Amino acid sequence: MTRHARNCTAGAVYTYHEKKKDAASSGFGTSSRRLGKDSVKNFDCCSLTLQPCHYPVITKEGYLFDKEAILTYIITKKKEHERKLKEYERQIKQDEEEQADRANAESKKQLDKFMSLEKNIVSSKTASTAEEIPSTSGAISNVSLGKRKELPSFWVPSQTPSAKVARIEKPDSKVYCPVSGKPLKTKDLIQVKFTLVKDASDKKSLIAKENRYMCAVTHDILNNSVPCAVLKTTGDVVTMECVEKIIKKDMIHPLTNEKLSESDIIPLQRGGTGFSTTNDNLQGKEERPALQC
């Protein structure tokens, strides 16, 4: 075998290519791979269902959702909060009952102790009068005064100690966005209005079309490669190029002549295109058991 053969094994150095090849074939180690544009959602798809939106709405952070999906999510989270709140209130009530029981037990213990001391005084006086040995009936032991119930017994099933139930923290009443993790309210959702591409020759359905929407002002085709923004006042989707070159000059809506502010322009969070400058999170990792010597 020659030195420069494709499968040369005569080298004294374990190359990076050989290491990656052996790791992939052995099934050990962490494998990472960059995601292509087919692995990320389109700009007009819901962030929950990953399907084209029928009634698109957008959050203040620019994440697009289908109205039905995000409302279902909010209702589910509110029901979950109600359930956790009931469990928390039940725990508080149980703690109050246990505290009251401990207070009653402590008062009963003090009363029993006082009664036993009184009996000891009477018995000691009687013993001194009759010149007898004092009685030891009032002696304190581990099983007297109800202490038998306090001491655990690992060989008696009824007295075996049990593990305590984990404490429940007070649930947070806020609903958080499933993507950004910031507080989300129904009134903050903004309805989005996409402008359809008018092509009489294209008889395909809306989902099957590659170019479905265009900018409401410049009529440029919208896709993942084109940065977009939503105008909060009307919900129209325009390109960022239109925002920079047209809208930001006088801050007036091109279609309705309304006065706009910086908060009325919401950048639309889009999916990746396969280029590193589009998104920061386009790398998938699979962690597998590591083979150690």
CYANA upper distance limits for C-alpha pairs under 8 A (distance plus 0.5 A):
  1 MET  CA      5 ALA  CA      7.36
  1 MET  CA      8 CYS  CA      7.67
  2 THR  CA      8 CYS  CA      7.79
  3 ARG  CA      8 CYS  CA      6.76
  3 ARG  CA     10 ALA  CA      7.50
  3 ARG  CA     11 GLY  CA      8.35
  4 HIS  CA      8 CYS  CA      7.09
 14 TYR  CA     18 GLU  CA      7.07
 14 TYR  CA     19 LYS  CA      7.44
 15 THR  CA     19 LYS  CA      6.78
 16 TYR  CA     20 LYS  CA      6.70
 17 HIS  CA     21 LYS  CA      6.60
 18 GLU  CA     22 ASP  CA      6.55
 19 LYS  CA     23 ALA  CA      6.57
 20 LYS  CA     24 ALA  CA      6.62
 21 LYS  CA     25 SER  CA      6.81
 22 ASP  CA     26 SER  CA      6.44
 23 ALA  CA     27 GLY  CA      6.77
 23 ALA  CA     28 PHE  CA      6.37
 23 ALA  CA     29 GLY  CA      6.97
 24 ALA  CA     28 PHE  CA      7.73
 24 ALA  CA     31 SER  CA      8.05
 27 GLY  CA    288 ARG  CA      7.66
 27 GLY  CA    289 PRO  CA      8.48
 28 PHE  CA    288 ARG  CA      5.98
 28 PHE  CA    289 PRO  CA      5.79
 28 PHE  CA    290 ALA  CA      5.67
 28 PHE  CA    291 LEU  CA      6.40
 29 GLY  CA    287 GLU  CA      7.05
 29 GLY  CA    288 ARG  CA      5.71
 29 GLY  CA    289 PRO  CA      6.34
 29 GLY  CA    290 ALA  CA      5.14
 29 GLY  CA    291 LEU  CA      7.37
 30 THR  CA    285 LYS  CA      7.37
 30 THR  CA    286 GLU  CA      6.13
 30 THR  CA    287 GLU  CA      4.98
 30 THR  CA    288 ARG  CA      6.08
 30 THR  CA    289 PRO  CA      8.45
 30 THR  CA    290 ALA  CA      8.21
 31 SER  CA    285 LYS  CA      6.32
 31 SER  CA    286 GLU  CA      5.83
 31 SER  CA    287 GLU  CA      7.16
 31 SER  CA    288 ARG  CA      8.42
 32 SER  CA    283 GLN  CA      7.40
 32 SER  CA    284 GLY  CA      6.18
 32 SER  CA    285 LYS  CA      4.83
 32 SER  CA    286 GLU  CA      6.81
 33 ARG  CA    283 GLN  CA      6.34
 33 ARG  CA    284 GLY  CA      6.00
 33 ARG  CA    285 LYS  CA      7.06
 34 ARG  CA    282 LEU  CA      6.54
 34 ARG  CA    283 GLN  CA      4.94
 34 ARG  CA    284 GLY  CA      6.67
 35 LEU  CA     39 SER  CA      6.47
 35 LEU  CA     40 VAL  CA      8.12
 35 LEU  CA    274 GLY  CA      7.27
 35 LEU  CA    282 LEU  CA      5.88
 35 LEU  CA    283 GLN  CA      6.08
 35 LEU  CA    284 GLY  CA      7.04
 36 GLY  CA     40 VAL  CA      7.83
 36 GLY  CA    272 GLY  CA      8.32
 36 GLY  CA    273 THR  CA      7.50
 36 GLY  CA    274 GLY  CA      5.31
 36 GLY  CA    282 LEU  CA      8.39
 37 LYS  CA    271 GLY  CA      8.45
 37 LYS  CA    272 GLY  CA      6.31
 37 LYS  CA    273 THR  CA      5.18
 37 LYS  CA    274 GLY  CA      5.43
 40 VAL  CA    271 GLY  CA      6.13
 40 VAL  CA    272 GLY  CA      6.46
 41 LYS  CA     45 CYS  CA      6.85
 41 LYS  CA     47 SER  CA      8.42
 41 LYS  CA     50 LEU  CA      6.67
 41 LYS  CA    270 ARG  CA      8.32
 41 LYS  CA    271 GLY  CA      5.71
 41 LYS  CA    272 GLY  CA      8.03
 42 ASN  CA    223 ASN  CA      7.90
 42 ASN  CA    224 ASN  CA      6.71
 42 ASN  CA    270 ARG  CA      7.24
 42 ASN  CA    271 GLY  CA      5.92
 42 ASN  CA    272 GLY  CA      8.49
 43 PHE  CA    223 ASN  CA      7.06
 43 PHE  CA    224 ASN  CA      6.15
 43 PHE  CA    268 LEU  CA      8.32
 43 PHE  CA    269 GLN  CA      7.67
 43 PHE  CA    270 ARG  CA      4.96
 43 PHE  CA    271 GLY  CA      6.12
 44 ASP  CA     52 PRO  CA      6.39
 44 ASP  CA     53 CYS  CA      7.12
 44 ASP  CA     64 LEU  CA      7.83
 44 ASP  CA    270 ARG  CA      8.45
 45 CYS  CA     49 THR  CA      8.25
 45 CYS  CA     50 LEU  CA      5.84
 45 CYS  CA     51 GLN  CA      5.43
 45 CYS  CA     52 PRO  CA      4.69
 45 CYS  CA     53 CYS  CA      6.06
 45 CYS  CA     64 LEU  CA      7.62
 45 CYS  CA     65 PHE  CA      7.85
 45 CYS  CA     66 ASP  CA      8.46
 46 CYS  CA     50 LEU  CA      5.40
 46 CYS  CA     51 GLN  CA      6.13
 46 CYS  CA     52 PRO  CA      6.71
 46 CYS  CA     53 CYS  CA      6.19
 46 CYS  CA     56 PRO  CA      8.15
 46 CYS  CA     64 LEU  CA      6.12
 46 CYS  CA     65 PHE  CA      4.80
 46 CYS  CA     66 ASP  CA      5.84
 47 SER  CA     63 TYR  CA      7.57
 47 SER  CA     64 LEU  CA      6.59
 47 SER  CA     65 PHE  CA      6.05
 47 SER  CA    179 VAL  CA      8.01
 48 LEU  CA     65 PHE  CA      7.26
 48 LEU  CA     66 ASP  CA      8.44
 48 LEU  CA     69 ALA  CA      7.48
 48 LEU  CA     70 ILE  CA      8.18
 49 THR  CA     66 ASP  CA      8.39
 49 THR  CA     69 ALA  CA      7.74
 52 PRO  CA    207 ILE  CA      7.84
 53 CYS  CA     65 PHE  CA      7.49
 53 CYS  CA     66 ASP  CA      5.46
 54 HIS  CA     66 ASP  CA      6.97
 54 HIS  CA     67 LYS  CA      8.47
 55 TYR  CA     66 ASP  CA      6.04
 55 TYR  CA     67 LYS  CA      5.99
 55 TYR  CA     68 GLU  CA      8.06
 55 TYR  CA    191 GLN  CA      8.28
 55 TYR  CA    192 VAL  CA      8.34
 56 PRO  CA     64 LEU  CA      7.17
 56 PRO  CA     65 PHE  CA      6.27
 56 PRO  CA     66 ASP  CA      5.27
 56 PRO  CA     67 LYS  CA      6.38
 56 PRO  CA    191 GLN  CA      6.73
 56 PRO  CA    192 VAL  CA      5.92
 56 PRO  CA    193 LYS  CA      8.03
 57 VAL  CA     64 LEU  CA      6.37
 57 VAL  CA     65 PHE  CA      5.93
 57 VAL  CA     66 ASP  CA      6.63
 57 VAL  CA     67 LYS  CA      6.35
 57 VAL  CA    189 LEU  CA      6.45
 57 VAL  CA    190 ILE  CA      5.74
 57 VAL  CA    191 GLN  CA      4.88
 57 VAL  CA    192 VAL  CA      5.71
 58 ILE  CA     62 GLY  CA      6.35
 58 ILE  CA     63 TYR  CA      5.97
 58 ILE  CA     64 LEU  CA      5.02
 58 ILE  CA     65 PHE  CA      6.59
 58 ILE  CA    189 LEU  CA      6.13
 58 ILE  CA    190 ILE  CA      5.68
 58 ILE  CA    191 GLN  CA      6.97
 58 ILE  CA    192 VAL  CA      7.12
 59 THR  CA     63 TYR  CA      5.99
 59 THR  CA     64 LEU  CA      7.30
 59 THR  CA    184 LEU  CA      8.37
 59 THR  CA    188 ASP  CA      7.03
 59 THR  CA    189 LEU  CA      5.68
 59 THR  CA    190 ILE  CA      6.91
 60 LYS  CA    188 ASP  CA      7.47
 60 LYS  CA    189 LEU  CA      7.91
 60 LYS  CA    190 ILE  CA      8.43
 60 LYS  CA    266 ILE  CA      7.36
 61 GLU  CA    180 SER  CA      8.08
 61 GLU  CA    266 ILE  CA      7.74
 61 GLU  CA    267 PRO  CA      8.30
 62 GLY  CA    266 ILE  CA      6.37
 62 GLY  CA    267 PRO  CA      6.11
 62 GLY  CA    268 LEU  CA      5.18
 62 GLY  CA    269 GLN  CA      5.84
 63 TYR  CA    179 VAL  CA      8.14
 63 TYR  CA    268 LEU  CA      7.02
 63 TYR  CA    269 GLN  CA      6.04
 64 LEU  CA    268 LEU  CA      7.96
 64 LEU  CA    269 GLN  CA      7.89
 65 PHE  CA     69 ALA  CA      7.49
 65 PHE  CA     70 ILE  CA      6.68
 66 ASP  CA     70 ILE  CA      6.71
 67 LYS  CA     71 LEU  CA      6.54
 68 GLU  CA     72 THR  CA      6.60
 69 ALA  CA     73 TYR  CA      6.71
 70 ILE  CA     74 ILE  CA      6.70
 71 LEU  CA     75 ILE  CA      6.66
 71 LEU  CA    186 THR  CA      8.04
 72 THR  CA     76 THR  CA      6.58
 73 TYR  CA     77 LYS  CA      6.72
 74 ILE  CA     78 LYS  CA      6.73
 74 ILE  CA    175 VAL  CA      7.19
 74 ILE  CA    186 THR  CA      8.44
 75 ILE  CA     79 LYS  CA      6.72
 76 THR  CA     80 GLU  CA      6.68
 77 LYS  CA     81 HIS  CA      6.64
 77 LYS  CA    175 VAL  CA      7.07
 78 LYS  CA     82 GLU  CA      6.77
 78 LYS  CA    173 SER  CA      8.16
 78 LYS  CA    175 VAL  CA      7.84
 79 LYS  CA     83 ARG  CA      6.76
 80 GLU  CA     84 LYS  CA      6.70
 81 HIS  CA     85 LEU  CA      6.44
 81 HIS  CA    171 PRO  CA      6.99
 81 HIS  CA    172 ASP  CA      7.81
 81 HIS  CA    173 SER  CA      6.90
 82 GLU  CA     86 LYS  CA      6.72
 83 ARG  CA     87 GLU  CA      6.92
 84 LYS  CA     88 TYR  CA      6.62
 84 LYS  CA    171 PRO  CA      6.83
 85 LEU  CA     89 GLU  CA      6.62
 85 LEU  CA    170 LYS  CA      7.52
 85 LEU  CA    171 PRO  CA      6.71
 86 LYS  CA     90 ARG  CA      6.55
 87 GLU  CA     91 GLN  CA      6.68
 87 GLU  CA    168 ILE  CA      8.28
 88 TYR  CA     92 ILE  CA      6.79
 88 TYR  CA    168 ILE  CA      6.60
 88 TYR  CA    169 GLU  CA      7.59
 88 TYR  CA    170 LYS  CA      6.75
 88 TYR  CA    171 PRO  CA      8.34
 89 GLU  CA     93 LYS  CA      6.68
 90 ARG  CA     94 GLN  CA      6.64
 91 GLN  CA     95 ASP  CA      6.65
 91 GLN  CA    168 ILE  CA      8.10
 92 ILE  CA     96 GLU  CA      6.79
 93 LYS  CA     97 GLU  CA      6.79
 94 GLN  CA     98 GLU  CA      6.65
 95 ASP  CA     99 GLN  CA      6.58
 96 GLU  CA    100 ALA  CA      6.66
 97 GLU  CA    101 ASP  CA      6.64
 98 GLU  CA    102 ARG  CA      6.62
 99 GLN  CA    103 ALA  CA      6.71
100 ALA  CA    104 ASN  CA      6.73
101 ASP  CA    105 ALA  CA      6.54
102 ARG  CA    106 GLU  CA      6.54
103 ALA  CA    107 SER  CA      6.76
104 ASN  CA    108 LYS  CA      6.62
105 ALA  CA    109 LYS  CA      6.48
106 GLU  CA    110 GLN  CA      6.73
107 SER  CA    111 LEU  CA      6.72
108 LYS  CA    112 ASP  CA      6.61
109 LYS  CA    113 LYS  CA      6.59
109 LYS  CA    145 LEU  CA      7.50
110 GLN  CA    114 PHE  CA      6.67
111 LEU  CA    115 MET  CA      6.72
112 ASP  CA    116 SER  CA      6.60
112 ASP  CA    145 LEU  CA      7.38
113 LYS  CA    117 LEU  CA      6.73
113 LYS  CA    145 LEU  CA      8.08
114 PHE  CA    118 GLU  CA      6.80
115 MET  CA    119 LYS  CA      6.79
116 SER  CA    120 ASN  CA      6.72
116 SER  CA    138 GLY  CA      6.55
117 LEU  CA    121 ILE  CA      6.82
117 LEU  CA    138 GLY  CA      7.84
118 GLU  CA    122 VAL  CA      6.90
119 LYS  CA    123 SER  CA      6.52
119 LYS  CA    138 GLY  CA      7.83
120 ASN  CA    124 SER  CA      6.44
120 ASN  CA    135 SER  CA      8.45
120 ASN  CA    137 SER  CA      8.42
120 ASN  CA    138 GLY  CA      6.39
121 ILE  CA    125 LYS  CA      6.79
122 VAL  CA    126 THR  CA      6.80
123 SER  CA    127 ALA  CA      6.62
123 SER  CA    134 PRO  CA      7.71
123 SER  CA    135 SER  CA      7.17
124 SER  CA    128 SER  CA      6.66
124 SER  CA    134 PRO  CA      6.23
124 SER  CA    135 SER  CA      7.62
125 LYS  CA    129 THR  CA      6.76
126 THR  CA    130 ALA  CA      6.72
127 ALA  CA    131 GLU  CA      6.22
127 ALA  CA    132 GLU  CA      5.40
127 ALA  CA    133 ILE  CA      6.77
127 ALA  CA    134 PRO  CA      5.94
127 ALA  CA    135 SER  CA      8.02
128 SER  CA    132 GLU  CA      6.89
128 SER  CA    133 ILE  CA      8.47
128 SER  CA    134 PRO  CA      8.07
140 ILE  CA    144 SER  CA      6.89
142 ASN  CA    147 LYS  CA      6.45
142 ASN  CA    148 ARG  CA      7.23
143 VAL  CA    147 LYS  CA      5.62
143 VAL  CA    148 ARG  CA      5.10
144 SER  CA    148 ARG  CA      7.49
146 GLY  CA    150 GLU  CA      8.01
147 LYS  CA    151 LEU  CA      6.97
149 LYS  CA    159 GLN  CA      7.92
152 PRO  CA    159 GLN  CA      6.03
152 PRO  CA    160 THR  CA      6.31
152 PRO  CA    161 PRO  CA      6.32
153 SER  CA    157 PRO  CA      8.34
153 SER  CA    159 GLN  CA      5.66
153 SER  CA    160 THR  CA      5.74
153 SER  CA    161 PRO  CA      7.83
154 PHE  CA    159 GLN  CA      7.49
154 PHE  CA    160 THR  CA      5.43
154 PHE  CA    161 PRO  CA      7.81
155 TRP  CA    160 THR  CA      7.61
156 VAL  CA    160 THR  CA      6.63
174 LYS  CA    183 PRO  CA      6.83
174 LYS  CA    184 LEU  CA      8.05
175 VAL  CA    183 PRO  CA      6.19
175 VAL  CA    184 LEU  CA      6.00
175 VAL  CA    185 LYS  CA      7.59
176 TYR  CA    180 SER  CA      8.48
176 TYR  CA    181 GLY  CA      5.78
176 TYR  CA    182 LYS  CA      5.65
176 TYR  CA    183 PRO  CA      4.80
176 TYR  CA    184 LEU  CA      5.58
177 CYS  CA    181 GLY  CA      5.27
177 CYS  CA    182 LYS  CA      5.90
177 CYS  CA    183 PRO  CA      6.60
177 CYS  CA    184 LEU  CA      5.92
184 LEU  CA    188 ASP  CA      7.64
185 LYS  CA    189 LEU  CA      7.63
190 ILE  CA    232 LYS  CA      7.36
190 ILE  CA    235 GLY  CA      7.48
191 GLN  CA    235 GLY  CA      6.27
192 VAL  CA    230 VAL  CA      7.70
192 VAL  CA    234 THR  CA      8.42
192 VAL  CA    235 GLY  CA      4.92
192 VAL  CA    236 ASP  CA      6.80
192 VAL  CA    237 VAL  CA      7.74
193 LYS  CA    234 THR  CA      8.21
193 LYS  CA    235 GLY  CA      5.64
193 LYS  CA    236 ASP  CA      5.50
193 LYS  CA    237 VAL  CA      7.07
194 PHE  CA    213 TYR  CA      6.80
194 PHE  CA    214 MET  CA      8.00
194 PHE  CA    216 ALA  CA      8.16
194 PHE  CA    236 ASP  CA      6.79
194 PHE  CA    237 VAL  CA      6.37
195 THR  CA    213 TYR  CA      5.93
195 THR  CA    214 MET  CA      6.11
195 THR  CA    215 CYS  CA      7.11
195 THR  CA    216 ALA  CA      6.24
195 THR  CA    236 ASP  CA      8.10
195 THR  CA    237 VAL  CA      7.89
196 LEU  CA    212 ARG  CA      6.51
196 LEU  CA    213 TYR  CA      5.07
196 LEU  CA    214 MET  CA      6.72
197 VAL  CA    211 ASN  CA      7.71
197 VAL  CA    212 ARG  CA      6.20
197 VAL  CA    213 TYR  CA      5.66
197 VAL  CA    214 MET  CA      6.31
197 VAL  CA    221 ILE  CA      8.29
204 LYS  CA    208 ALA  CA      6.55
204 LYS  CA    209 LYS  CA      6.62
205 SER  CA    209 LYS  CA      6.88
206 LEU  CA    212 ARG  CA      6.98
207 ILE  CA    212 ARG  CA      8.33
211 ASN  CA    221 ILE  CA      7.13
211 ASN  CA    222 LEU  CA      7.70
211 ASN  CA    223 ASN  CA      7.94
212 ARG  CA    221 ILE  CA      8.42
212 ARG  CA    222 LEU  CA      8.21
213 TYR  CA    221 ILE  CA      6.72
213 TYR  CA    222 LEU  CA      6.20
214 MET  CA    219 HIS  CA      5.58
214 MET  CA    220 ASP  CA      5.69
214 MET  CA    221 ILE  CA      4.82
214 MET  CA    222 LEU  CA      5.56
214 MET  CA    238 VAL  CA      8.33
215 CYS  CA    219 HIS  CA      4.95
215 CYS  CA    220 ASP  CA      5.63
215 CYS  CA    221 ILE  CA      6.97
215 CYS  CA    222 LEU  CA      7.10
215 CYS  CA    237 VAL  CA      6.57
215 CYS  CA    238 VAL  CA      5.07
215 CYS  CA    239 THR  CA      6.55
216 ALA  CA    236 ASP  CA      6.87
216 ALA  CA    237 VAL  CA      6.65
216 ALA  CA    238 VAL  CA      6.15
217 VAL  CA    238 VAL  CA      7.09
217 VAL  CA    242 CYS  CA      8.00
217 VAL  CA    254 PRO  CA      7.60
217 VAL  CA    255 LEU  CA      7.98
218 THR  CA    238 VAL  CA      8.33
218 THR  CA    242 CYS  CA      7.58
220 ASP  CA    239 THR  CA      8.27
222 LEU  CA    226 VAL  CA      6.47
222 LEU  CA    228 CYS  CA      8.20
222 LEU  CA    239 THR  CA      8.16
224 ASN  CA    270 ARG  CA      6.59
224 ASN  CA    271 GLY  CA      6.50
224 ASN  CA    272 GLY  CA      7.07
224 ASN  CA    273 THR  CA      6.63
225 SER  CA    272 GLY  CA      8.46
225 SER  CA    273 THR  CA      6.72
225 SER  CA    278 THR  CA      8.49
226 VAL  CA    239 THR  CA      7.41
226 VAL  CA    240 MET  CA      8.46
227 PRO  CA    239 THR  CA      6.42
227 PRO  CA    240 MET  CA      6.06
227 PRO  CA    241 GLU  CA      8.41
227 PRO  CA    267 PRO  CA      8.33
227 PRO  CA    268 LEU  CA      7.88
227 PRO  CA    270 ARG  CA      8.10
228 CYS  CA    237 VAL  CA      7.22
228 CYS  CA    238 VAL  CA      6.16
228 CYS  CA    239 THR  CA      4.73
228 CYS  CA    240 MET  CA      5.62
228 CYS  CA    267 PRO  CA      6.61
228 CYS  CA    268 LEU  CA      5.96
229 ALA  CA    237 VAL  CA      6.24
229 ALA  CA    238 VAL  CA      6.00
229 ALA  CA    239 THR  CA      6.46
229 ALA  CA    240 MET  CA      6.50
229 ALA  CA    243 VAL  CA      8.32
229 ALA  CA    265 ILE  CA      6.88
229 ALA  CA    266 ILE  CA      5.87
229 ALA  CA    267 PRO  CA      4.65
229 ALA  CA    268 LEU  CA      5.43
230 VAL  CA    235 GLY  CA      6.27
230 VAL  CA    236 ASP  CA      6.17
230 VAL  CA    237 VAL  CA      5.11
230 VAL  CA    238 VAL  CA      6.89
230 VAL  CA    265 ILE  CA      6.43
230 VAL  CA    266 ILE  CA      5.63
230 VAL  CA    267 PRO  CA      6.82
230 VAL  CA    268 LEU  CA      6.98
231 LEU  CA    235 GLY  CA      5.64
231 LEU  CA    236 ASP  CA      5.96
231 LEU  CA    237 VAL  CA      7.04
231 LEU  CA    238 VAL  CA      8.17
231 LEU  CA    264 ASP  CA      6.20
231 LEU  CA    265 ILE  CA      5.55
231 LEU  CA    266 ILE  CA      6.98
232 LYS  CA    236 ASP  CA      8.22
232 LYS  CA    264 ASP  CA      5.24
232 LYS  CA    265 ILE  CA      6.74
232 LYS  CA    266 ILE  CA      7.44
233 THR  CA    264 ASP  CA      7.17
238 VAL  CA    242 CYS  CA      7.01
238 VAL  CA    243 VAL  CA      7.76
239 THR  CA    243 VAL  CA      7.01
240 MET  CA    244 GLU  CA      6.64
240 MET  CA    267 PRO  CA      8.37
241 GLU  CA    245 LYS  CA      6.51
242 CYS  CA    246 ILE  CA      5.84
242 CYS  CA    247 ILE  CA      7.08
243 VAL  CA    247 ILE  CA      5.25
243 VAL  CA    248 LYS  CA      6.37
244 GLU  CA    248 LYS  CA      6.03
244 GLU  CA    249 LYS  CA      8.09
245 LYS  CA    249 LYS  CA      7.33
246 ILE  CA    250 ASP  CA      8.37
247 ILE  CA    251 MET  CA      5.69
247 ILE  CA    252 ILE  CA      6.52
247 ILE  CA    253 HIS  CA      7.11
247 ILE  CA    254 PRO  CA      7.50
248 LYS  CA    252 ILE  CA      8.23
251 MET  CA    259 LYS  CA      6.63
251 MET  CA    260 LEU  CA      5.65
251 MET  CA    261 SER  CA      7.15
252 ILE  CA    257 ASN  CA      5.98
252 ILE  CA    258 GLU  CA      5.96
252 ILE  CA    259 LYS  CA      5.18
252 ILE  CA    260 LEU  CA      5.97
253 HIS  CA    257 ASN  CA      5.24
253 HIS  CA    258 GLU  CA      5.57
253 HIS  CA    259 LYS  CA      6.88
253 HIS  CA    260 LEU  CA      6.98
260 LEU  CA    264 ASP  CA      6.58
261 SER  CA    265 ILE  CA      7.79
271 GLY  CA    279 ASN  CA      8.05
272 GLY  CA    278 THR  CA      6.36
272 GLY  CA    279 ASN  CA      6.22
272 GLY  CA    282 LEU  CA      7.68
273 THR  CA    278 THR  CA      7.07
274 GLY  CA    278 THR  CA      8.15
274 GLY  CA    282 LEU  CA      8.23
275 PHE  CA    279 ASN  CA      8.23
276 SER  CA    280 ASP  CA      7.47
276 SER  CA    282 LEU  CA      8.22
